[in-house]
Amino acid sequence: MDESAGEPDKNSRSEPQTVPQDGIVPARKSPGPLEIVAHVARRTFTTLDRKSAGAPSQVTLWTVEYITIHFAEKVSLAALARGAQLSKYHFLRKFHQEAGMTPGAYLKRYRIVQAMDYLTGTRHTVKKIGRMVGYRDPAAFSRAFTQVAGTQPYLYRVTRRAEAAQEQPPAGPPRTDFSRPEAPEAQQNQRSTGT
């Protein structure tokens, strides 16, 4: 938080809620991982309070930073509201107004995006990855992953690895000389003559 944390936040006062003008409507079906990242970033850093010229409030910035650092730990609404120095009600309303989702929904999506990176970039088990991103129960992790990503964690890993294998170019230039390699005596003669 900044040094003016002791002063009341002007943005935390009761303000009329406005309808989003940016045309972003949450998808009804489960979006893919890129859509999730784009949606979270777009909504988190786009405020509906036009007086602030599009800059997110300190409350939203602090919350996003806190979740980024502590996503693997237990994060409660009460702890976030205390850290933002607001009541739970005002904190929840403020964050939802600016980010377009609740802090809990943002935390869930952030955890799942991190899990997607771990699933494609490591060989850890799905259970271990669930623990790494803050889910102690593998069933809860699988359920949350399926809700956000639209597929189960294991199937996501298999699909992404198959896509990556198809995208990789061949290891080297195609071989054009299919004749037999030189006999060992010819190689020895070349070494002794220096050619």
N, C-alpha and C positions, 0 to 999 in steps of 0.2 A: 504494500500500500504506500501511498505517498505521505509526505509530511503533514499535509492538511487533513489527515484522517480524523482528527478531533473535531473538525468543523462538520456541520450537517451537510449532506450531499444535496445540492440543489435538484438533481435529477431524481432523487428518491421521493420527492413530494408527489402528491396525488396529481396525476396528469391524465387527461382524457386518452383513452386507448384509441389508436388509429388502425385502420385496415392497411395491410401491406400494399404499397403502390408498385413494388418491384415485380409483381406478377409471379412470384415464386409460390407454387402450390405444392405442398408435400405429396409425394407419390402415394397412391393407394397400394400398389404392389411393391414388393421388396426391390429396391434399386440395387444396382451393381456397386462394387467397391469404389469405382471412380466417381459415380454419381453421389455416393455418400460423402466422400471427402470434399467434393465440390460444393455440395449442399451445406455441409457443416461449416466450411470456411466462409461461404457466401453469406449465410445467415448469421454466423457469429459476428462477423465484422461489418454488417450492414445494420444500422440502427433505424428504427422507425421514428425516432425523435428527430425531426428535420431541423430543429434549432441547433443541434450540435454538429451540423454540416457533415454528417456521415461518420463521425469519429465515435467508436465505441466508448462507453463510460469506463471509468476506473473499476467499477464493480465487475463488469463483463471481462475486462482484460485480466483482472486479478483472478477471477474464477477460471478462465481458460488456462492461465499460467499454472494455477494450483492443480487443476485436473491433469495437465500435461506432466507435471512432476510426480503427482501422487496417484495416478490412475490405477496402479496395481494394489493400492492399499484400500482399506474400507473408507469410503468418503460418504459422509452424511450431509443431508440438507442443513441440519442444525450447525454443523461445523463450518460449512460454507457461509451461512448467514452470519455467524459470529465473526468469521474472518473478514467479511465485507462490512461489518458493523451495521447491519440492518436486521430487522425482524425477519423471521422466515417468510412471512407473507410478502413483505416489500421486496425482499431479495428474489424470491421466486417470480414475482410479477415483473421486476426490472429485467432479470436475465431472460425470461421468456419473451418479453417485449423486444429486446434487442437481438437475441439469438434465434428467435423463432421456434424454440424448443425449450423444454425444461432442463435444468442442470443434470437431472438423472438421465434424460434421453441423450444429452450431449456426452456424458460420461460413458454410457453404454456404447454409443457409436465410436467414440475415441478408442475405447478398449478393443472393439471389434476390428477397427482399422489397424491397430497395432498387432492384433492376432493374425490378420491377413498377411502382414509383413513377415511375422515369425513363421507362419505356415509355408510361405514360399521361399524364405531365406534360411531356414534351419531344418535340422532333422529331428528336432524335439517331438515327442509324442503330443497328440492333441490334448491329452489330459495335462501335461506339463505346461503347454502353452496357455491353457485356460488358467492355470495357477499363476503364470507369469503376468497375465493381464488383469488379475484381481478376482477371478472366479474360483472359489474353493470347491464347488460342486460341478463335476464334469457335465451333468445333465443340464444344469442352469447355463453353463457356458455354451453348450451345443444349442440349446433353445434360443438364447440371445443371439448367437451367431446366425442361426437360421432366420430369425426375425429381421435382422439387419441386412445380411448378405444375400438372403434368398436361397441358400444352399447349406448343407451340412459342412462342418470344418474339414472333414476328411475328403469329401468330394471336391471342395474348393481347392484343396492342395493338389489332388490328382489332376484336376482340370487345368490349373495354372501351370503345373509342371509339364503337362502334355502340350499346352500352348507355347511354352518357352522352348521346348524341344523342337517344335515345328519352325519357330522363328530363327533359330540359330543357323548361321551359314555353315557350309561344310568346313572341315578342319583345315584344308589347304586347297591349292589349285587341283583341278581334276587331273588325274594321272593319264598321260597320253602315250607313254612308252611302256608297252606291255611285254617287251622282249625280256629274255632271261638276264639276270644280272651277270656281270663278268665273272669268269671263273677265278678262284682264289689265286692261281698262279699268275694271271694277268695283273691282278691288283698288286701282288708282291713285286713283279717286274717294274711296275710303275713307281713304286716306292724306292726301289734300289737305283733306278735311273734318274729320279728326281723329277719326273714328268707327271 
